[in-house]
């Protein structure tokens, strides 16, 4: 039963109607869009049409007749509109990990004589892993990964640093970096900046061009709702394009792929950051999912994101739940679209919440993440989540043995 206060907030929500654009189960409160976005209703029809007509009937002719070949560019431009990027700077391809490899290589080539990739110590692991992998290939004279705490990032910039690699919203605590200030400070030291937008694209204005960002990556399956394993995207500012080659010189990045030349010649512009043949099933699903954003203000999305998160924070803190601590910033403007709580039995509490229909996720050590997707989450979802959490913690219902069983995915 929704209280009058939360019912009023839902009634006054200018984005409330967008919830109907998603296929959501009636018996669940889904607060995990920061890991996997919900299914937009327009996706199944588009994918079914792709499978039955385009692939099933039109077969290979669909590369031309249905313009499969140009989907990486077209989907990239849809994403660019959500990133504040002018045309010709975003391409949809591969995964974040692969795109990081491409752009880190680009950054090192653009800054000859510098060898350090500087990053935050608690950055998302794949970002650090890819930098380590590149360093292993190039050797310490050409590439080294240096990690520091968040408060030492700017003081660690020096003439050895080629690129600062950061995630705009920290995946554990939801803390939001000041993209404009950090980018400006790094560039003043001659350092390029590479932003991972996995936890920010789709829930806030990002304004890559206005903030003079050099390069960025992001995924399609979180707040963009493109489905599990949806293709990622890559942004490279126009001023850096065509200066260097990217290392994964696959045929789709060739300037004339279907000439089948034995020599590689890179395509002009952002096209050269393609590598292999794009996965059309995933690309079409993401393309359809992005239609939900058409005509929707990113400022309105951000406003609702902040309001949902702040309601949650205020309600949790007001209840003074034993053992529960807030690890996210208390102020909404310093967070992304998630709130993280910690508890000694964080994993067990997350599993108990899931069993009771409040879908959240867990990140070690002890962190329960509540992701708020403004396109479909309601204020009543916040109330239900806090009430269920409170009951579990106060009654210690999470101590049942079944809630300590771990699967491969948490």
KAUR-V449729 format. One record per residue. N is the residue number from 1. BURIAL is b if it has 16 or more other C-alpha atoms within 10 Angstrom, else e. D_FIRST is the distance of its C-alpha to the first C-alpha in Angstrom with 1 decimal. Layout:
BEGIN
N_BURIAL_D_FIRST, N_BURIAL_D_FIRST
END
This chain:
BEGIN
1_e_0.0, 2_e_3.8, 3_e_6.4, 4_e_9.5, 5_e_11.6, 6_b_10.2, 7_b_9.6, 8_e_13.2, 9_b_14.5, 10_b_13.5, 11_e_15.0, 12_e_18.1, 13_e_18.6, 14_e_22.1, 15_b_21.7, 16_b_18.4, 17_e_20.6, 18_b_22.1, 19_b_19.2, 20_e_20.6, 21_b_23.8, 22_b_22.4, 23_e_21.9, 24_b_18.8, 25_e_17.5, 26_e_14.1, 27_e_13.5, 28_e_14.3, 29_b_13.6, 30_b_17.2, 31_b_18.5, 32_b_22.1, 33_b_23.7, 34_b_26.2, 35_b_27.6, 36_b_27.1, 37_b_25.7, 38_b_23.6, 39_b_25.6, 40_b_26.4, 41_b_26.7, 42_b_30.3, 43_b_31.6, 44_e_32.1, 45_e_34.1, 46_b_36.3, 47_b_36.9, 48_e_37.6, 49_e_40.1, 50_b_41.7, 51_e_42.2, 52_e_43.3, 53_e_45.3, 54_b_46.4, 55_b_47.0, 56_e_47.5, 57_e_49.8, 58_e_51.0, 59_e_51.4, 60_e_53.2, 61_e_54.0, 62_b_50.4, 63_b_51.3, 64_e_53.1, 65_e_51.8, 66_e_48.1, 67_e_49.0, 68_b_47.5, 69_b_50.1, 70_e_48.7, 71_b_45.0, 72_b_45.1, 73_b_46.4, 74_b_44.1, 75_b_40.9, 76_b_42.2, 77_b_42.6, 78_b_39.0, 79_b_37.9, 80_b_40.5, 81_b_38.8, 82_b_35.7, 83_b_38.1, 84_e_40.2, 85_b_43.2, 86_b_46.0, 87_e_47.1, 88_b_49.2, 89_b_47.6, 90_b_44.8, 91_b_45.2, 92_b_42.7, 93_b_44.1, 94_b_44.0, 95_b_41.6, 96_b_41.0, 97_b_43.4, 98_b_46.2, 99_b_45.8, 100_b_46.0, 101_b_49.2, 102_b_50.6, 103_b_49.7, 104_b_50.8, 105_b_54.1, 106_b_54.3, 107_b_53.7, 108_b_56.4, 109_b_58.8, 110_b_58.1, 111_b_58.9, 112_e_62.1, 113_e_63.3, 114_b_59.8, 115_b_58.2, 116_b_55.1, 117_b_51.5, 118_b_49.5, 119_b_45.8, 120_b_43.2, 121_e_43.3, 122_b_39.7, 123_b_39.6, 124_b_38.0, 125_e_40.5, 126_e_41.6, 127_b_42.9, 128_b_45.0, 129_e_46.1, 130_b_47.4, 131_b_49.4, 132_b_50.8, 133_e_51.8, 134_b_53.5, 135_b_55.3, 136_e_56.5, 137_e_58.0, 138_e_59.6, 139_e_60.7, 140_e_60.4, 141_e_62.9, 142_b_60.7, 143_b_57.1, 144_b_55.5, 145_b_51.8, 146_b_51.2, 147_b_47.8, 148_b_47.0, 149_e_44.0, 150_e_42.0, 151_e_43.8, 152_e_47.2, 153_b_46.8, 154_b_48.7, 155_e_51.3, 156_b_52.0, 157_b_53.1, 158_e_56.8, 159_e_59.5, 160_b_58.8, 161_b_55.2, 162_b_55.0, 163_b_51.3, 164_b_48.2, 165_b_45.4, 166_b_41.8, 167_b_38.2, 168_b_36.5, 169_b_33.2, 170_b_33.7, 171_b_31.9, 172_b_31.2, 173_b_30.1, 174_b_29.3, 175_b_32.1, 176_b_33.5, 177_b_37.2, 178_e_39.0, 179_b_40.5, 180_e_42.9, 181_e_44.4, 182_b_44.8, 183_b_46.4, 184_b_48.8, 185_e_49.8, 186_b_50.5, 187_b_52.4, 188_e_54.5, 189_e_55.7, 190_b_56.5, 191_b_53.5, 192_b_51.5, 193_b_47.7, 194_b_45.6, 195_b_41.8, 196_b_39.3, 197_b_36.4, 198_b_34.3, 199_b_31.3, 200_b_31.8, 201_b_32.9, 202_b_30.3, 203_b_28.0, 204_b_30.6, 205_b_33.9, 206_b_36.6, 207_b_39.9, 208_b_42.3, 209_e_45.3, 210_e_44.8, 211_e_44.5, 212_e_47.6, 213_b_46.1, 214_b_48.6, 215_b_46.6, 216_b_43.1, 217_b_41.3, 218_b_37.8, 219_b_36.0, 220_b_34.4, 221_b_31.6, 222_b_29.2, 223_b_27.8, 224_b_30.3, 225_b_28.6, 226_b_31.9, 227_b_31.2, 228_e_32.4, 229_e_35.8, 230_b_35.9, 231_b_39.1, 232_b_39.3, 233_b_41.0, 234_b_43.9, 235_b_44.9, 236_b_48.4, 237_b_49.6, 238_b_52.4, 239_e_54.9, 240_b_54.8, 241_b_55.1, 242_e_58.4, 243_e_59.8, 244_e_59.3, 245_b_58.6, 246_b_55.5, 247_e_56.3, 248_b_54.6, 249_b_57.0, 250_b_55.8, 251_b_57.0, 252_b_54.1, 253_b_55.0, 254_b_58.6, 255_b_59.9, 256_e_61.1, 257_e_59.3, 258_e_60.9, 259_e_64.4, 260_e_64.0, 261_e_66.3, 262_e_67.1, 263_e_66.7, 264_e_63.4, 265_b_63.1, 266_b_59.8, 267_b_58.1, 268_e_57.8, 269_b_54.6, 270_b_51.2, 271_b_52.3, 272_b_54.3, 273_b_51.2, 274_b_50.5, 275_b_51.9, 276_e_51.5, 277_e_50.3, 278_b_46.7, 279_e_44.1, 280_b_43.4, 281_b_40.4, 282_b_38.4, 283_b_39.8, 284_b_38.8, 285_b_35.2, 286_b_35.0, 287_b_36.8, 288_b_34.2, 289_b_31.3, 290_b_32.8, 291_b_32.7, 292_b_29.1, 293_b_30.4, 294_e_32.8, 295_e_32.6, 296_e_29.8, 297_e_30.6, 298_b_30.7, 299_e_30.3, 300_b_27.0, 301_b_25.9, 302_b_27.0, 303_b_25.4, 304_b_21.9, 305_b_22.7, 306_b_23.6, 307_b_20.6, 308_b_18.2, 309_b_20.4, 310_b_20.8, 311_b_17.2, 312_b_17.0, 313_b_20.2, 314_e_19.5, 315_b_16.3, 316_b_18.2, 317_e_21.3, 318_e_19.7, 319_e_18.6, 320_e_22.2, 321_e_21.5, 322_e_24.8, 323_e_26.8, 324_b_24.6, 325_b_26.6, 326_b_26.1, 327_b_28.9, 328_b_28.1, 329_b_29.4, 330_b_27.2, 331_e_28.2, 332_b_26.6, 333_e_30.0, 334_b_31.4, 335_b_28.9, 336_b_28.5, 337_b_25.1, 338_b_24.2, 339_b_23.4, 340_b_25.1, 341_b_24.5, 342_b_27.1, 343_b_27.3, 344_e_30.1, 345_b_28.0, 346_b_26.5, 347_b_27.3, 348_b_25.8, 349_b_22.5, 350_b_22.4, 351_b_23.1, 352_b_20.5, 353_b_17.8, 354_b_19.2, 355_e_19.2, 356_b_15.5, 357_b_15.0, 358_b_15.2, 359_b_18.5, 360_b_20.7, 361_b_24.4, 362_b_27.0, 363_b_30.3, 364_e_32.9, 365_e_33.4, 366_b_30.1, 367_b_28.0, 368_b_24.4, 369_b_23.9, 370_b_20.8, 371_b_21.9, 372_b_20.3, 373_b_21.6, 374_b_21.2, 375_b_22.1, 376_b_18.9, 377_b_16.5, 378_b_13.6, 379_b_12.5, 380_b_8.9, 381_b_11.0, 382_b_12.4, 383_b_9.5, 384_b_8.6, 385_b_12.4, 386_b_13.1, 387_e_10.8, 388_b_12.3, 389_b_15.6, 390_b_15.6, 391_e_15.1, 392_b_17.9, 393_b_20.2, 394_e_20.0, 395_e_20.5, 396_e_22.9, 397_e_21.4, 398_b_23.1, 399_e_26.5, 400_e_26.4, 401_e_29.6, 402_e_28.0, 403_b_26.3, 404_b_29.7, 405_e_31.1, 406_e_32.0, 407_e_32.6, 408_e_34.8, 409_e_32.0, 410_e_29.6
END
